């Protein structure tokens, strides 16, 4: 299977169908007619030479709400039924019941199923997801129907939802299409749900303000964000109702006339870019300016001067989204950060010389013996004076943060810098000039970047206009 191209052999299409909680379960029980009809449609698609993966929600809801399972849960009189533990218990009861139902329905139409449970720790591992992708492809080639679910038993508190799981599965298995089935017929432009949107670009999907009703952890906003992410990775997406007629067959057709279609923005990502580009769960975002975007598209890395906004709290190595700071709906790319969010907030938008001044001052605040205000006296220390002479808003903000930082905050920032940027910090410490306010290791500081160069995935290749 050549990487980087939509996976279609002749008329064969590899489709991922994500079935939401609102389409599966209610307070009264399961929507058996919806599930049975969907399994029947998938069997017909298989007979037509297509391959389908089903990502299903509903285990926790099923375990916690079905009348026939309520008696089971009542036996555990001492078990907590609320909070994350309650979710985990309900999922552990509901998961085997849900799979038993799928197995029975599939057998009735001549299919065999296999189950794959995914936790956030799986999605956080490039190797694990490479293995998951291989298992999914092998299962499909063997004629099985893979049924995938997020593991609420091991991840009851996780922000991970099955919408993101569906994207990860589609990218890992090299699917060409992904359909989100819910309880509404698509994305609507108005709260009264009278004007359905037929097609969206990924940027438009991220910008839609939707208040469509729905149950489950995700909701329409989650589906739109997930569909946009998949589209950037070369997977065309659609959002529609699980009760629409022939929804699987219509999902298999390119530019299907169903629900709302989010068009693929490019070809599929090559294997080396799939984990960062579409599978890993994003822990935050970095807003960059247009100059930084141009550099990224030209093959450069992301330096601190181009970082204008930080959203989220994350540690080094976390995957984050790179967005246009003025238009956050524009997803530029993704990458693995080289330093934690706390340090990035301190150093964002600074020039290399300003970064060197800030690190020098921070090291003196951490290792100096006099009072903090003495360490920030611009009449005594050249690094403070140099930072004070700068006219940028970023330099003023950095100095203000250093002036107000508590000893505990200084210690945390310094330790984070030492751990994430050992080369520059070690050079400054070895020179010892920070104690007198002179700045050393400026070259090492110039080599600092916000995102690991080898991890960068930039979506699209079109040049950026002012």
Number of C-alpha atoms within 10 A of each C-alpha: 9 9 14 17 15 21 20 14 11 7 10 15 24 23 28 30 25 28 26 26 27 23 25 24 23 16 11 9 14 20 14 14 10 17 20 18 17 22 22 19 18 27 23 16 19 19 12 13 15 21 25 26 27 23 27 24 28 26 28 25 24 27 27 24 19 17 13 11 16 15 10 12 17 11 9 10 8 7 12 12 17 11 10 17 18 18 24 24 21 25 25 19 22 22 23 13 16 20 18 13 15 22 19 14 21 20 14 14 15 11 19 18 20 15 16 14 17 23 19 19 13 17 22 18 14 18 12 14 24 19 14 21 19 14 16 26 21 13 17 20 11 10 18 20 26 22 21 23 23 26 24 28 22 19 19 20 13 13 12 21 22 29 27 27 26 30 30 27 27 28 28 24 24 31 25 27 28 30 31 27 27 25 20 21 19 24 29 21 15 14 12 9 17 9 12 14 16 17 21 21 17 27 20 15 26 22 17 17 16 17 16 18 13 16 15 16 15 19 20 23 18 16 28 29 20 25 32 29 27 31 28 28 30 27 30 30 34 28 26 21 20 26 18 16 13 14 22 24 15 15 27 23 13 14 16 18 13 21 26 25 28 28 24 23 20 18 18 25 23 14 15 12 21 23 25 23 30 27 29 27 22 21 15 16 23 27 24 27 18 16 12 21 24 15 14 19 19 12 12 13 20 23 22 23 21 22 23 21 19 19 14 12 12 18 17 17 16 22 27 25 23 28 21 20 19 13 13 18 18 17 23 20 24 25 29 24 26 20 24 20 24 18 17 21 19 20 25 25 24 22 20 20 16 25 24 26 26 24 23 27 28 22 23 24 26 20 15 15 11 10 9 18 10 14 22 22 14 16 9 13 19 19 25 22 16 16 22 15 12 13 9 14 10 20 25 15 15 20 19 11 15 19 14 12 16 12 12 10 15 20 17 15 21 21 15 19 21 16 14 19 17 14 15 22 23 14 15 24 17 11 14 17 15 25 20 15 23 17 22 21 19 17 12 18 23 16 11 20 20 25 25 17 17 10 19 23 25 20 19 15 9 8 10 10 6 5
